[in-house]
Amino acid sequence: MTHHVDLDGLRLGRLARLQRAMCDHDVDVLVLANEPNVRYATGVTAMPVYAMSTFARCAVVPQEGVPILFEHGNSVHRSKLRAPDVRPMHAWEFYDDPGSQAAIWADETLAAMRELGARGDRVAVDRLGTPAFLALLDRGVRPVDSAPVTQQARRVKTSEEIELFDLNAELVMEMLSAFETAIAPGISERELLAVLSDVMVSGGGEYLATTTVCSGPHTNPWRAEATDRRLEPGDLVFVDTDTVGIEGCFFCVSRTFPVGDAVNAEQRTIYRESHEWLEAMKSLVRPGVTCGELVVEAPPFPERFVAQRYECYFHGIGLEEENPSLCHPADEQPNPGTVLEDGTALVVELYAGEVGGREGVKLGDQVLVTGDGCRVFAPYPFSETLLG
């Protein structure tokens, strides 16, 4: 799949939003090690799955000017193709004495702050291992949480990000089409997952964040993952794409399909109720409404499914699952005053399955909040067999 997104514009637009948010929160410098945050600030990724569990790279971002990317030594040459200032990072993990190595990292990081003209008393970080955190404390740095800054910046998408979503939507549609075509008695959940993954990787995507392909009794309760179970006639099978696609764009679209045409009344009932709720919830998503107002306006969720509900009605999406989120009315809403803004990307989704039931249904769409309501990025068709 050919890219048609201005990658320099993507990087610079994101950085501008991030630095505006730093000004709003009076943060002089960010030290970012969370992989999606590093990518957002610098436009660069390297070994993303590895970097999410290992401190291999970080970015030092000033309130004005060009960030410094400290990169895994063997990836510096690659990252220099995209980021203006890339330097080898001194890692501290996997040493017998990580504290002494983290001290070297801390000294290099503080030197970078001084080079950027940043003060050391207004430093915000997203994640640090204990050795690095203690090394900063030993040097008089008392970091604060970067989340208010990064969440504000990432909530509204730039025009280049929206183009990137549209590009990835084509890939996700191809993935779901290949997945549905491959459904047949005898194929295993893992084999279906491989179909999804093959289309994703060959189309320029990066990796699957989960392995959510579930069939028959594995569809209830929610949160199972792919196994070697083979599909049987009359089963339901659902998939949550959970795809980190082209340029790291996260896509979370859920569909449930029948295995064959012989569906029963209960399967149709659960599916129809789920589809009706999803469409009703999407119709309420619009700019200017608060999360507190949407909780009140939300369509009633069938009571028999509440005990095993999905954890939210919607959540933000971008380079990972983001904010804002809308909790189920049975749960405390942590952000009732948060206002949905034009240009926010969300995943509206649900799981419907009774406690002790044999099957469940998972449906969800990724949408863009616009002045006309919400636009579905990947409008893959719902099952006519189950709606019929």
DAWOMO-V154642 format. One record per residue. N is the residue number from 1. OMEGA is omega in whole degrees, -180 to 180 (* if undefined). NEAR is the number of other ideal C-beta (glycine too) atoms within 8 Angstrom. Layout:
BEGIN
n=N omega=OMEGA near=NEAR
n=N omega=OMEGA near=NEAR
END
This chain:
BEGIN
n=1 omega=-177 near=8
n=2 omega=177 near=3
n=3 omega=177 near=9
n=4 omega=-177 near=5
n=5 omega=177 near=11
n=6 omega=-173 near=7
n=7 omega=175 near=11
n=8 omega=176 near=7
n=9 omega=177 near=10
n=10 omega=-179 near=15
n=11 omega=-176 near=12
n=12 omega=178 near=8
n=13 omega=177 near=12
n=14 omega=-180 near=15
n=15 omega=179 near=12
n=16 omega=178 near=8
n=17 omega=-179 near=12
n=18 omega=-178 near=15
n=19 omega=173 near=12
n=20 omega=179 near=9
n=21 omega=176 near=13
n=22 omega=177 near=14
n=23 omega=-178 near=8
n=24 omega=-176 near=8
n=25 omega=178 near=10
n=26 omega=176 near=6
n=27 omega=-176 near=13
n=28 omega=-178 near=11
n=29 omega=175 near=16
n=30 omega=169 near=17
n=31 omega=-171 near=16
n=32 omega=176 near=15
n=33 omega=175 near=13
n=34 omega=-170 near=9
n=35 omega=178 near=11
n=36 omega=177 near=10
n=37 omega=177 near=13
n=38 omega=-180 near=17
n=39 omega=-180 near=13
n=40 omega=-175 near=13
n=41 omega=-172 near=13
n=42 omega=-177 near=14
n=43 omega=-172 near=10
n=44 omega=170 near=12
n=45 omega=175 near=10
n=46 omega=180 near=12
n=47 omega=-168 near=9
n=48 omega=-180 near=13
n=49 omega=177 near=7
n=50 omega=-176 near=8
n=51 omega=179 near=14
n=52 omega=-179 near=8
n=53 omega=-176 near=5
n=54 omega=179 near=8
n=55 omega=-176 near=11
n=56 omega=-177 near=10
n=57 omega=176 near=15
n=58 omega=179 near=12
n=59 omega=173 near=15
n=60 omega=-171 near=16
n=61 omega=177 near=13
n=62 omega=178 near=14
n=63 omega=174 near=9
n=64 omega=176 near=4
n=65 omega=-172 near=6
n=66 omega=177 near=6
n=67 omega=171 near=13
n=68 omega=177 near=11
n=69 omega=171 near=15
n=70 omega=-168 near=14
n=71 omega=170 near=14
n=72 omega=-170 near=13
n=73 omega=-178 near=7
n=74 omega=-180 near=4
n=75 omega=-176 near=11
n=76 omega=-176 near=12
n=77 omega=-180 near=6
n=78 omega=-177 near=7
n=79 omega=178 near=14
n=80 omega=177 near=8
n=81 omega=-176 near=5
n=82 omega=-175 near=9
n=83 omega=-176 near=12
n=84 omega=-174 near=4
n=85 omega=-177 near=8
n=86 omega=-178 near=10
n=87 omega=178 near=9
n=88 omega=177 near=8
n=89 omega=175 near=12
n=90 omega=-178 near=9
n=91 omega=-179 near=11
n=92 omega=-178 near=14
n=93 omega=175 near=8
n=94 omega=172 near=4
n=95 omega=175 near=8
n=96 omega=-180 near=3
n=97 omega=-176 near=6
n=98 omega=-178 near=12
n=99 omega=-179 near=10
n=100 omega=178 near=8
n=101 omega=177 near=13
n=102 omega=177 near=14
n=103 omega=177 near=10
n=104 omega=177 near=10
n=105 omega=-178 near=14
n=106 omega=179 near=14
n=107 omega=179 near=9
n=108 omega=-180 near=10
n=109 omega=179 near=13
n=110 omega=176 near=11
n=111 omega=178 near=8
n=112 omega=177 near=11
n=113 omega=-180 near=14
n=114 omega=179 near=8
n=115 omega=-180 near=7
n=116 omega=180 near=11
n=117 omega=-177 near=6
n=118 omega=175 near=13
n=119 omega=-177 near=7
n=120 omega=-177 near=10
n=121 omega=177 near=6
n=122 omega=-177 near=11
n=123 omega=177 near=17
n=124 omega=-179 near=15
n=125 omega=178 near=14
n=126 omega=177 near=13
n=127 omega=177 near=6
n=128 omega=170 near=11
n=129 omega=-178 near=11
n=130 omega=-180 near=6
n=131 omega=-179 near=11
n=132 omega=179 near=13
n=133 omega=180 near=10
n=134 omega=179 near=10
n=135 omega=176 near=13
n=136 omega=178 near=14
n=137 omega=180 near=9
n=138 omega=-179 near=8
n=139 omega=174 near=9
n=140 omega=179 near=6
n=141 omega=177 near=10
n=142 omega=-173 near=7
n=143 omega=174 near=11
n=144 omega=-177 near=9
n=145 omega=180 near=8
n=146 omega=-172 near=14
n=147 omega=178 near=7
n=148 omega=-180 near=9
n=149 omega=-174 near=15
n=150 omega=179 near=15
n=151 omega=178 near=10
n=152 omega=-177 near=10
n=153 omega=-170 near=12
n=154 omega=-174 near=12
n=155 omega=-180 near=11
n=156 omega=-175 near=8
n=157 omega=174 near=11
n=158 omega=180 near=11
n=159 omega=178 near=7
n=160 omega=177 near=12
n=161 omega=179 near=14
n=162 omega=175 near=11
n=163 omega=180 near=11
n=164 omega=175 near=13
n=165 omega=-180 near=14
n=166 omega=177 near=9
n=167 omega=180 near=14
n=168 omega=179 near=15
n=169 omega=177 near=12
n=170 omega=179 near=9
n=171 omega=-179 near=18
n=172 omega=177 near=16
n=173 omega=178 near=10
n=174 omega=179 near=10
n=175 omega=-178 near=14
n=176 omega=178 near=14
n=177 omega=179 near=9
n=178 omega=179 near=12
n=179 omega=-179 near=12
n=180 omega=-180 near=9
n=181 omega=-177 near=6
n=182 omega=-178 near=10
n=183 omega=179 near=11
n=184 omega=175 near=7
n=185 omega=177 near=9
n=186 omega=177 near=5
n=187 omega=-178 near=10
n=188 omega=176 near=10
n=189 omega=-179 near=15
n=190 omega=178 near=10
n=191 omega=175 near=9
n=192 omega=177 near=17
n=193 omega=179 near=12
n=194 omega=176 near=8
n=195 omega=179 near=11
n=196 omega=-177 near=15
n=197 omega=-179 near=9
n=198 omega=180 near=9
n=199 omega=-179 near=12
n=200 omega=-177 near=13
n=201 omega=-179 near=7
n=202 omega=179 near=6
n=203 omega=177 near=12
n=204 omega=176 near=8
n=205 omega=-173 near=12
n=206 omega=-179 near=8
n=207 omega=174 near=7
n=208 omega=-179 near=12
n=209 omega=175 near=7
n=210 omega=177 near=7
n=211 omega=-173 near=7
n=212 omega=168 near=12
n=213 omega=-172 near=14
n=214 omega=-177 near=12
n=215 omega=174 near=14
n=216 omega=-178 near=12
n=217 omega=177 near=6
n=218 omega=178 near=10
n=219 omega=179 near=16
n=220 omega=3 near=12
n=221 omega=176 near=8
n=222 omega=172 near=10
n=223 omega=167 near=4
n=224 omega=176 near=9
n=225 omega=-171 near=9
n=226 omega=178 near=10
n=227 omega=177 near=9
n=228 omega=178 near=6
n=229 omega=179 near=9
n=230 omega=-176 near=8
n=231 omega=179 near=16
n=232 omega=177 near=9
n=233 omega=180 near=7
n=234 omega=176 near=9
n=235 omega=158 near=11
n=236 omega=174 near=14
n=237 omega=178 near=16
n=238 omega=180 near=16
n=239 omega=168 near=14
n=240 omega=-171 near=11
n=241 omega=178 near=13
n=242 omega=-173 near=10
n=243 omega=167 near=15
n=244 omega=-166 near=11
n=245 omega=-177 near=16
n=246 omega=-178 near=14
n=247 omega=173 near=9
n=248 omega=-178 near=12
n=249 omega=-176 near=14
n=250 omega=178 near=14
n=251 omega=-173 near=16
n=252 omega=-180 near=14
n=253 omega=-178 near=14
n=254 omega=175 near=12
n=255 omega=175 near=13
n=256 omega=-177 near=14
n=257 omega=172 near=12
n=258 omega=172 near=13
n=259 omega=-173 near=14
n=260 omega=-176 near=7
n=261 omega=-176 near=5
n=262 omega=179 near=7
n=263 omega=-179 near=9
n=264 omega=-174 near=7
n=265 omega=-179 near=5
n=266 omega=177 near=7
n=267 omega=179 near=12
n=268 omega=-178 near=12
n=269 omega=-180 near=8
n=270 omega=-177 near=13
n=271 omega=-179 near=13
n=272 omega=180 near=10
n=273 omega=179 near=10
n=274 omega=-180 near=13
n=275 omega=180 near=11
n=276 omega=180 near=9
n=277 omega=-179 near=13
n=278 omega=-179 near=14
n=279 omega=179 near=8
n=280 omega=-180 near=9
n=281 omega=179 near=14
n=282 omega=-177 near=13
n=283 omega=-179 near=7
n=284 omega=-176 near=11
n=285 omega=-175 near=15
n=286 omega=177 near=9
n=287 omega=174 near=10
n=288 omega=180 near=5
n=289 omega=178 near=11
n=290 omega=176 near=10
n=291 omega=178 near=14
n=292 omega=178 near=9
n=293 omega=-178 near=8
n=294 omega=177 near=14
n=295 omega=180 near=12
n=296 omega=-177 near=6
n=297 omega=-172 near=7
n=298 omega=177 near=12
n=299 omega=180 near=8
n=300 omega=177 near=4
n=301 omega=-177 near=12
n=302 omega=-172 near=9
n=303 omega=-176 near=5
n=304 omega=179 near=5
n=305 omega=-172 near=12
n=306 omega=-174 near=10
n=307 omega=-178 near=6
n=308 omega=-175 near=12
n=309 omega=167 near=11
n=310 omega=-169 near=9
n=311 omega=178 near=5
n=312 omega=176 near=9
n=313 omega=171 near=12
n=314 omega=174 near=11
n=315 omega=177 near=12
n=316 omega=-178 near=14
n=317 omega=178 near=13
n=318 omega=173 near=13
n=319 omega=175 near=10
n=320 omega=172 near=7
n=321 omega=-170 near=8
n=322 omega=175 near=11
n=323 omega=3 near=9
n=324 omega=175 near=12
n=325 omega=178 near=10
n=326 omega=-177 near=12
n=327 omega=173 near=12
n=328 omega=-179 near=10
n=329 omega=179 near=7
n=330 omega=-179 near=5
n=331 omega=178 near=6
n=332 omega=179 near=4
n=333 omega=-174 near=10
n=334 omega=-175 near=5
n=335 omega=-176 near=9
n=336 omega=-178 near=9
n=337 omega=-179 near=7
n=338 omega=-177 near=9
n=339 omega=174 near=8
n=340 omega=-177 near=15
n=341 omega=173 near=9
n=342 omega=-180 near=8
n=343 omega=175 near=10
n=344 omega=176 near=13
n=345 omega=-176 near=14
n=346 omega=167 near=16
n=347 omega=176 near=14
n=348 omega=-173 near=13
n=349 omega=178 near=14
n=350 omega=168 near=14
n=351 omega=180 near=12
n=352 omega=177 near=12
n=353 omega=-179 near=14
n=354 omega=174 near=10
n=355 omega=-179 near=6
n=356 omega=179 near=3
n=357 omega=-179 near=8
n=358 omega=-172 near=5
n=359 omega=176 near=14
n=360 omega=-177 near=16
n=361 omega=175 near=14
n=362 omega=177 near=19
n=363 omega=177 near=13
n=364 omega=178 near=13
n=365 omega=174 near=14
n=366 omega=-171 near=15
n=367 omega=173 near=14
n=368 omega=176 near=13
n=369 omega=-180 near=14
n=370 omega=177 near=10
n=371 omega=179 near=4
n=372 omega=-178 near=4
n=373 omega=176 near=8
n=374 omega=178 near=12
n=375 omega=180 near=8
n=376 omega=-178 near=9
n=377 omega=-176 near=15
n=378 omega=-173 near=12
n=379 omega=-180 near=6
n=380 omega=-175 near=10
n=381 omega=173 near=5
n=382 omega=-174 near=9
n=383 omega=177 near=11
n=384 omega=180 near=7
n=385 omega=-178 near=8
n=386 omega=177 near=14
n=387 omega=-174 near=10
n=388 omega=* near=5
END
